[in-house]
Amino acid sequence: MRPRWQRTTRRDVYTVDVTAFLSLMVILVPFLLVTAVFSRTTILEIQPIGDAEAQTAAPDPLQLLVTVRQSMIEVSYQGLATPVQISRANDSSALASLAAQAADLKAEHPQSLEATLLLEPEIPYDLLVQVLDVLRVRLQQDGETVRQDALFPLIALGAAPAVPASRRSAP
């Protein structure tokens, strides 16, 4: 009878051949690096209402408040008795009116950088983005080029308060 160590030496030893895999990696990695698309991501910083830093800083003299409701956009600011109401029957004309209002306010208060945007529930996300764009930047055409002038780059978002019953019935 053979000793036990002799029986184990006759077994076949299996090896893994990785040369095909390494060849694939040598070709694939440079190909992926060359064809990769490096895109630029722009991030818009928006602060929630009631931020602790905003309360300690000096208050904005304009205190622009834009409220987007289902039927209208309300614009109010410091020193205005009743809010300006823009009908949302046609969103493109409402946004154009809001852009004109924001440009006028920026011309009157050039040092003001802050705005507060309040939204009712069920406002479409696309409208939110369009209102943010209108409040942040004013586009001006100079011949062939388009120039961007900053209006109110510091925007705080929040939920709009419910409309009182007395104002709901008024047109």
Residue pairs with C-beta under 8 A, 6 or more apart in sequence:
44 132
44 136
46 132
46 155
46 156
46 157
47 54
47 154
47 155
47 156
47 157
48 156
48 157
48 158
49 116
49 156
49 157
49 158
51 156
54 156
60 112
60 113
60 114
61 78
61 109
61 111
61 112
62 77
62 78
62 105
62 109
62 112
62 114
63 77
63 78
63 114
63 116
64 75
64 76
64 77
64 102
64 105
64 112
64 114
64 115
64 116
64 152
65 74
65 75
65 76
65 77
65 83
65 115
65 116
65 118
66 73
66 74
66 75
66 98
66 115
66 116
66 117
66 118
66 131
66 135
67 73
67 74
67 76
67 83
67 117
67 118
67 119
67 120
67 160
68 117
68 118
68 119
68 120
68 123
68 127
68 128
68 131
68 160
69 88
69 120
69 160
69 163
70 88
70 120
70 122
70 123
71 87
71 88
72 85
72 86
72 87
72 88
73 85
73 86
73 88
73 94
73 98
73 131
74 83
74 84
74 85
74 86
75 83
75 84
75 86
75 98
75 101
76 83
76 84
77 105
84 101
86 94
86 97
86 98
86 101
87 94
88 94
91 127
91 130
95 130
95 131
95 134
98 131
98 134
98 135
99 134
99 138
102 134
102 135
102 138
102 151
102 152
103 138
103 151
105 112
106 112
106 138
106 151
106 152
112 152
113 150
113 152
113 153
113 154
114 152
114 154
114 155
114 156
115 135
115 152
115 154
115 155
115 156
116 155
116 156
116 158
117 128
117 131
117 132
117 135
117 155
117 156
117 157
117 158
118 157
118 158
118 159
118 160
118 161
119 128
119 157
119 158
119 159
119 160
120 159
120 160
121 159
132 155
135 151
135 152
135 155
136 150
136 151
136 152
136 153
136 155
137 148
137 149
137 150
137 151
138 148
138 149
138 150
138 151
139 146
139 147
139 148
140 146
140 147
140 148
140 149
141 147
